[in-house]
């Protein structure tokens, strides 16, 4: 009985360590996703500013300097493509963040289940 109890406690300790490691991995991944979202937001803001300037030049509201209309249109289309690419990337990051939240929720539920299963038969 003592040996079984020790084995059970050792197994519980190892399980808790694994759970803690998984939580830390999710935390690091969540922090990385958050950093990437912040960087993405900055890049989108910069593109938006550049896009506004480019549209003004195309409309003739601002001095376009040596650029011709074809070159400006080409830049504008590249800008739109880049913005769409960033929006897709943002969607992917948000999905990853949601996945991490779900994994964390699942882990907490599994922990609660383990705690309830550990209660002896009479107390249940």
Secondary structure, 3 states (H helix, E strand, C coil): CHHHHHHHHHHHHHHHHHHHHHHHHHHHHHHHHHHHHHHHHHHHHHHHHHHHHHHHHHHCCCCCCCCCHHHHHHHHHHHHHHHHHHHHHHHHHHHHHHHHHHHHHHHHHHHHHHHHHHCCCCCC
